[in-house]
Amino acid sequence: MRSGTTLLRLMLNEHSELAIPAESHFLLTLFRDFGPQSVLSGETLVGAVSAIADTTEWQRDYGHTEAELRECVGREPLSMAQLIDRVFRLEIAGTGKRRWGDKTPQNLVRVPDLLACFPSAKVIGIVRDPRDVYLSLRGRDWAGDSCWAIGRYIAQCGSLVSRWRKRFPRSGLRSFVMKISSSIRNRHCERCAASPISTSSRRCWRSTNMPTRTSKVGSSRSVPTPNCSDRCNRPMSSVGARSDLPR
């Protein structure tokens, strides 16, 4: 989190065929409670729709009522992929675009489920200077309030990106990967934003219809940060993995 995913969503939304609505958060609930490859029918389908409609994010950020959602889903048996597809297509119906995406940072811990549900999905992981990620997280209490806790969280996210790249290599999705370099792409945002001569970077920024601003690039160099070694009495290289994260 705090690596520029919202900026990426805004840029991708400028594509003529792709729409990415607000963060869903309900995908993790569906995968946990029903499984990514389940077939939903009867009460199970009703429960899955209720799980979506009960989330705070769907109620706050998605522009439809629960009745509209249930009407769109229908009563016929659906695979998990079909259910999720209908939910997102309802949300982007007014855009006139034929493809949808989801920008929810917590999806990082469920990449295997995402690819089991959508084998041809494109997954993008953003790698940002960890010092700038720390500055963005500091004071938000999302990953803890100490330098050690935030640093551990950043390291765990980086480890997950590396793990999924190894677990889902190019050869594993050959028919899909012919069009992209790998099933998980890394966007090194700091390097791209700091290189105004890069044609691809200019084109990407221009697609947002907003002026290019690079004032935040390298901001960690001018903002004092706590000495992690002094605060934690351990080097950052000794960060351990949380037991609730996928291995």
C-alpha positions, 0 to 999 in steps of 0.5 A: 500500500501507499505505492502509487496504486491510485495514480496507476488506476487513474492513468489506466482509467483513461484507456478507451476500453478499460474501467477501474472503479473504487477499491472493492475489498469484497473479493477477499471476503468472497475468496475466504468464505466461498473459494475462488473456483466455487459454483454458487447457487441457491442460498449460497449465491444469496449469501455471496451477494449479501457478503458484497452488499454488506461491505462498507466499501461497496455501500460507500463507493459503489453506485447501486442499491442492493436490489439493483445488485441482486437483479443484475446477478440473477438467480441462476447458478454462477461460478465465482468468476461470473459473479464478480464479473457481473458485479463489476460490469454493473458498476462500469456500465455507464462508461461504455467500456468493455473491460474492468479492473480492480485496484485494491492493495490488499489483493496482494495477499490473494494473488493465487486466488485471483489467478485461480478465479481469473487465469488470464488476468493481468496482475500489476505490482508497484515497487516504490522507494521504501523510504517514500512508502515509509513517509506515506505510511507514517502517522496513518496507523495502518501498519503500526506506529513504529519505524520497526512495524512499518518497515516490517510491513514494507518488507513483507509486501516486497517479499510477497511481490517476489514470491508471486513472480516466482510462483507464477512465471512466464512459462506457467501462463505462456498463452497469456504471457505472449502479450505481456512480459510476465503474469506480474509486472513491476512498475518502478514508479520513482524511476519513471516519474524522475525520467522526463525524457522517457517517452513511455513515462510521458505518455503514461502521465499525459493520459491522466489529463493532469499536469506532470508533478514530480515534486514528491520524488525523492522526498525522503532525502529531505525529511528526517526519519527515525534511526531504525537500528536504534529504535528496534535494536535489530537490522531491517534485514532480520525482519520476520514474516507474519504468520497470517500471510501466504507462504 
